[in-house]
């Protein structure tokens, strides 16, 4: 693993002298975007593994040659979607309870305030590209199921089997071991789980019950775009749609502020409009890091009345228009990481666990 950029390296700078001036953090190795220094392109993904790095290099090739954030984000997301080993996104993603891989994806262009998304899309390996086409070639925002597939086919996408052998075996094992803690039960936050139990405590060795990727970028014009793409919660009910294709929940981008994306339990992200909330917080002067943590705090506060012990698994990522990044996850012992690519090269950034030990 390459050097991580630690949030401990943040140097806080006050920009402007007036009362209430923005306090903007600068991450060592990353330059603040400002008019005197010119716009520095940047691309990040919540995938901090090798595929995430490959995706960043692909996106960076586009950005470094003056390409748009929209194109960079799409091509980077496609790399992750096409990785058959990744059971959380695109081809190879874990299926729903019926063994069907249903993909969700959203796209947002912060420059034009346009957005597109697909939900429950079957048989298409790169839903991010379909979401981008919905954004660019229709006046609609969200297409679902059969309609989304019809749209993709009209644009020349080939139908393919998305269920890999690896994913099928994991699904069959889940079928064999179904328990009262599957998705037919009452909402997780109303269940009587003890502190150490998780929603998936019966399947500790099955990876990626959650998992999604967010890709966010700024191009050399200072335009901002984002994409979120996923196979969603594994073994979900047929037809279940998570937060990833919901604009404002799994993704939001605004050229004047920045962009944010979410992974984790989508139901909580939908109810909290988390990505929009993060962008609003950044608009109010919070750094991307602070804004991601603010969103987690907001979710916990919402649940305080119904179940103070409930801490849903969420991870948020964000960038602002100054080229700064942030990442925070709800609980756990390992800092969440994201991949970052700038003109200084590829690196990983360590985010914050907002509620360690929960
Ligand atoms: N947020 C996605 C969903 O709920 C899953 C994930 O990110 O793990 O569908």
Boltz pocket constraint, residues with backbone or C-beta under 6 A from the ligand:
constraints:
  - pocket:
      binder: B
      contacts: [[A, 209], [A, 210], [A, 211], [A, 212], [A, 230], [A, 231], [A, 232], [A, 233], [A, 241], [A, 242], [A, 243], [A, 244], [A, 262], [A, 263], [A, 264], [A, 265], [A, 266], [A, 267]]
      max_distance: 6.0
